[in-house]
Amino acid sequence: MATLTEQLGTGEARKKVVDDACKVLDAEVADKGGLSGIAIKGAYKVVQGIKPGFVPEVVDALLDDFLVALDPLYQEAAAKKRPAGPYLRENAPRVADALLEVTDQRSTQAKRQVVRSAYEKLRPMAKKQVEAAAPRLADLLEKHAAPTG
């Protein structure tokens, strides 16, 4: 089975994944409620305000690492002849750990203090939030990657 990077990392496929990933991010932020939702929405607004197109730029910059991080789960689904979407949903904690490992590492390299600060404030609640996003991420993967089951 081709890797996620081979399938989604270049050309028109990459552009579509980045566009859809931004929609997933917008939807996840919009759905947040309570005090943590206020903090998440506020931080997202700050990040969006850095410059036009900043969020898609960041998503595109992170995509290669995200694809590499998710590929082991995708390959496991293929080896077990399971559809990738349900497999990712069932393994939401592993999905969150894989993606947060990428963002943790990248946040230390952020050139903008406002980005580092926003990340550091939200990081303690991040795993729960990323796990909650696993269904939408799984849908995105199923939409764009080759079927595994």
C-alpha positions in Angstrom: 0.0 0.0 0.0 1.4 3.4 -1.0 2.2 5.7 1.9 0.0 8.7 2.8 2.8 10.9 1.7 3.0 9.3 -1.7 -0.7 9.6 -2.1 -1.5 13.0 -0.6 1.8 14.8 -0.4 2.0 16.5 -3.8 0.2 18.3 -6.5 -3.6 18.6 -6.6 -4.1 16.0 -3.9 -2.1 18.0 -1.5 -4.0 21.2 -2.2 -7.3 19.4 -1.7 -6.1 17.9 1.6 -4.9 21.2 2.9 -8.2 22.9 1.9 -10.2 20.2 3.6 -8.0 20.1 6.7 -8.6 23.9 7.1 -12.3 23.2 6.9 -12.0 20.5 9.6 -10.0 22.9 11.8 -12.6 25.6 11.3 -15.5 23.2 12.2 -13.7 21.8 15.2 -13.0 25.3 16.6 -16.6 26.3 15.9 -18.0 23.3 17.8 -16.1 24.0 21.0 -18.1 25.2 23.9 -17.6 26.1 27.6 -14.6 27.8 29.0 -12.1 25.7 27.0 -14.1 26.6 23.9 -13.7 30.3 24.6 -10.0 29.9 25.0 -9.7 27.8 21.9 -11.8 30.2 19.8 -9.8 33.2 21.1 -6.5 31.6 20.4 -7.6 30.6 16.9 -8.8 34.1 16.2 -5.4 35.4 17.2 -3.6 33.0 15.0 -5.9 33.7 12.0 -5.2 37.4 12.5 -1.5 37.1 12.1 -1.8 37.5 8.3 -4.2 36.5 5.6 -3.8 32.9 4.7 -1.7 32.1 7.7 -3.7 29.0 8.8 -3.5 27.3 5.4 0.2 28.1 5.3 0.7 26.4 8.6 -1.5 23.4 7.6 0.5 23.0 4.4 3.8 23.3 6.4 2.7 20.6 8.8 1.1 18.3 6.3 4.2 16.2 5.5 4.9 15.5 9.1 1.2 14.8 9.8 1.1 12.3 6.9 4.2 10.5 8.2 2.8 10.5 11.7 -0.5 9.0 10.6 0.9 6.5 8.1 1.6 3.7 10.6 -2.1 3.7 11.6 -3.1 3.8 7.9 -0.8 0.9 7.1 -2.1 -1.1 10.1 -5.6 -0.6 8.9 -4.6 -1.9 5.4 -2.7 -4.9 6.9 -5.8 -5.8 8.9 -8.0 -5.2 5.9 -10.0 -2.6 7.8 -11.3 0.7 6.5 -8.9 3.5 7.6 -11.7 5.8 8.8 -13.2 3.5 11.4 -9.7 2.3 12.4 -8.6 5.9 13.1 -11.7 6.6 15.1 -11.1 3.5 17.2 -7.5 4.6 17.8 -8.2 8.3 18.5 -5.7 8.4 21.4 -2.9 7.2 19.1 -4.0 9.6 16.4 -3.8 12.5 19.0 -0.4 11.4 20.3 1.0 11.1 16.8 -0.2 14.6 15.7 0.7 16.3 18.9 4.2 14.9 18.8 4.5 16.8 15.5 3.0 20.1 16.8 5.0 19.9 20.0 8.2 19.7 18.1 7.2 22.4 15.6 6.0 24.8 18.3 9.5 25.0 19.7 10.6 26.3 16.3 7.8 28.9 15.8 9.2 32.3 14.9 6.2 34.2 16.2 6.0 34.5 19.9 2.2 34.8 19.7 2.0 31.4 18.1 4.2 29.8 20.7 2.3 31.5 23.5 -1.1 30.4 22.1 0.1 26.8 21.7 1.6 26.7 25.2 -1.7 27.9 26.7 -3.8 25.4 24.9 -1.4 22.4 25.0 -2.7 21.0 28.3 -6.1 20.4 26.8 -4.9 19.4 23.4 -5.0 15.6 23.5 -8.7 15.6 24.5 -9.4 18.1 21.7 -7.5 16.2 19.0 -9.1 12.9 20.1 -12.5 14.6 19.6 -11.4 15.7 16.1 -10.5 12.1 15.1 -13.8 11.4 13.4 -13.5 14.4 11.1 -9.8 13.6 10.5 -10.8 10.0 9.7 -13.4 11.3 7.2 -10.8 13.5 5.6 -8.4 10.6 5.2 -11.1 8.3 3.8 -12.1 11.0 1.3 -8.6 11.5 -0.1 -6.5 8.3 0.5 -6.9 4.9 -1.2 -9.3 2.6 0.6 -7.7 0.2 3.0 -10.5 -2.2 3.8 
